[in-house]
Amino acid sequence: MRLLIVDLVPLFERAHDAIVDVETRLTSALKQAVETGAIFDLVIMPRPDLDELIARGAVAPGTADDIAHSSVGLAVRTGAPKPDVGSVAALRQGKLARLPIATDRAAPMSRVC
């Protein structure tokens, strides 16, 4: 998404003779800013979080559109047994629950323009 914004913002600015100020925050920080009255023209964030803001009246109802879909993968290192990921309960009870997990902590990002 970040690369898309980097490519599209200059095109939009030239086409509309406008200046776009893009701010990137963690979703939780962005939600808090929107809920406490941040001024913005548009917000891009995960749909469940956007739906919460709409339900709370912080974002205008009827204005949300899905613009992208993403997939998140889960993998184990070579030679490790495949964990049961068929349900949350299986994850909690299985070996995966006791293993260190590597994640991209910067991944849950949202954007506000």
N, C-alpha and C positions, 0 to 999 in steps of 0.2 A: 504494500500500500504506500509506503514511504516513497519508493521510486516513482510510482504513479503520480503522487502529489508533486514531487520535484519536477516531473516532466510537464504536468498539466497546468500548474499555477502560472508559469511565465506565458503560456499560450493564452490562458484566460485573461491575464493582465493586459496583454497586447490587444486582444480582440475587443476588450471592453473598456480600455483606457482607465484601468483601475489598479489599485495597489492592494494586494492580498497579504494579510499578516497571518501566518500559519503558526500555531502553537501546538506542541506535542507534549502530552502528559500521560502518566499512568492512568488507566481507566478510573481507578478509585479517586484519584486527585481531581480528575476532570469532572466526575459525577458530583463531587463535593462543591466544586467551583460553580457548576451550573445550578445546583440546588440552593446555593447561597447568593444567587443573583448575578453571576458573571454575565457580561454583555457579549453576545456572539451572534453571528449571522447564520452559521451552520455548524453542526457538530457531527463527527464521524466516530462511531464507537460500536462495540459489539451490540447486537440487537437486543439481547436480554437486558443489558444495562440501559439502553435507550428506551425500551418499553417501561422500565421502572421509572425513569424520569418523566415519561409521558403520563403514567398513572399518578404520579405525585404532582402533576401540573407544572413541572419545570420546563417542559418542552411542549410545543403546541401539538395537540392531537390532530391526526390526519395529515401530518407533514412528513412522516418517516417513510423512507423507501429503502429497500435492500439494494446496495450497489455492488456488493462483492460477497463471495462465499469462500471460506477457507477450510482446509482440513488440517487436523493435527495428528501426527503420527506417534506411535509408541513402538520402541524397539529395544531389544536386549543385545548385549555384547556377544560377539562370536563365541560359540560354545556354551553359552548359558541356556538353561531350560526355558522354554516358552511359558510365561505365567498365564494363569486364567484371568482374562480381562472381560469376561462375559457379563459381569455385573459389579456394582460397587461392593457388594458383600464379598464376592470372590476376591476382589483386590484387597480388601481389609483382612480377610482370613488367610490369604495366600502368602507365598514367600515374598512377593513384591512389596508387601506392607513392611517388611523388615529390612529391605535393601535401601542403600542410598540412591537417590534419584537425581539425575542431572537434568536441569531445565534451563531454558533461556529466560532469565528473570526480566529482561527488557521486552519480552514478547507481548504482555498484556497492555499494549499501548492504544491510545485513542488520540484523535486529533480534533482540534477546534480551529475553525477558520473565521 
